[in-house]
Each structure stands twice: as structure tokens, then as C-alpha cells.
């Protein structure tokens, strides 16, 4: 299992980029590895579209990975002062 916790860039399907904090982990899944985790931003830096974003990409360093959000209402459980979304990777891990 690999994991990453630190700065990343959220990239929307329209190409807009936002700095986020990523907490991601991968694990074996058959012949491939699957990855998932959370992306978070302080409420003060929250892009409005992040709450309802169904798909996107996350970049860590020079690597990118595509993701989906199985539940776009997941942000309702965010800690105070933070917007946190859960993501599920759809390809190679970006870390």
C-alpha cells in the first residue's frame, strides 16, 4: 500500500486549477492498484464548484490521476472551517 499526504492541485474538467491538500492511499485490486482518499481546502479558499464536482483530476508533482466522486454530498461531513471531498481514482495513481 502506498500513500500520500500533502499539497496537490485539483484540476476541473474545464481546466481550472485549485491548490488542495490531498490524503490518498492505494492498494492492490486484482492485477492493478486502486487508489482513493480525500481532497480538502479551507473554507476561505473554497472554489464554489468543488462541492458539486462529479469528476476531475489531481496533480501531485508532475503526475496526474483522474477521479470520480461516488457521493457528491460527502462534503456535508467536512470538519469545521474545511471543505473535504472523497474521491476514487479511475486510473494510475498520481503519487
C-alpha positions in Angstrom: 0.0 0.0 0.0 1.3 3.4 -1.0 0.1 6.7 0.5 0.5 10.4 0.1 -0.5 13.3 2.3 0.4 16.8 1.3 -0.1 19.6 -1.3 -1.8 18.8 -4.6 -3.6 20.6 -7.4 -7.3 19.9 -8.2 -8.0 20.2 -12.0 -11.6 20.5 -13.1 -12.9 19.1 -16.4 -12.9 22.7 -17.6 -9.2 23.0 -16.9 -9.4 25.3 -13.8 -6.7 24.5 -11.2 -7.0 24.9 -7.4 -4.5 24.1 -4.6 -5.7 21.5 -2.2 -4.4 19.2 0.5 -4.6 15.5 -0.6 -4.8 12.4 1.7 -4.6 9.5 -0.7 -3.8 5.8 -0.5 -3.5 2.9 -3.0 -4.0 -0.8 -2.6 -3.8 -3.9 -4.8 -7.0 -4.6 -6.7 -6.6 -7.7 -8.9 -3.8 -7.1 -11.4 -3.9 -3.3 -10.8 -3.8 -0.9 -7.9 -6.8 1.2 -6.9 -6.4 4.5 -5.1 -8.8 6.8 -3.2 -8.8 9.4 -0.5 -9.8 13.0 0.2 -9.0 16.4 -1.1 -9.6 19.4 1.2 -9.4 23.2 1.2 -10.0 25.8 3.9 -13.5 27.4 3.6 -11.8 30.7 2.8 -10.1 29.2 -0.3 -13.0 27.0 -1.4 -13.9 27.1 -5.1 -17.7 27.0 -5.3 -17.7 24.3 -7.9 -15.7 21.9 -5.7 -18.7 20.9 -3.6 -20.6 19.5 -6.6 -17.7 18.3 -8.8 -18.5 14.8 -10.0 -15.2 14.1 -11.8 -11.7 15.7 -12.1 -8.0 15.2 -11.9 -5.5 15.6 -9.2 -1.8 16.5 -9.8 1.0 15.8 -7.4 4.3 17.0 -8.7 4.4 16.0 -12.4 1.9 13.1 -12.1 -1.8 13.3 -12.7 -4.7 11.0 -11.9 -8.3 11.1 -12.9 -11.0 10.5 -10.3 -14.7 10.3 -9.7 -16.8 11.2 -6.6 -19.2 8.4 -5.8 -21.2 10.8 -3.5 -21.2 14.5 -4.2 -22.9 15.2 -0.9 -19.9 13.9 1.1 -18.7 17.4 1.7 -21.5 17.9 4.3 -19.4 15.9 6.8 -16.4 18.2 6.4 -14.6 19.3 9.6 -15.4 22.9 10.7 -13.6 25.5 8.5 -12.8 23.0 5.8 -14.4 21.6 2.6 -13.4 18.0 2.2 -14.4 15.7 -0.7 -13.9 12.0 -1.1 -12.5 10.7 -4.4 -12.0 7.4 -6.1 -9.2 7.1 -8.7 -10.1 5.8 -12.2 -6.6 5.1 -13.4 -3.0 5.2 -12.4 -2.2 6.8 -9.0 -0.7 10.3 -9.1 1.8 9.6 -6.3 
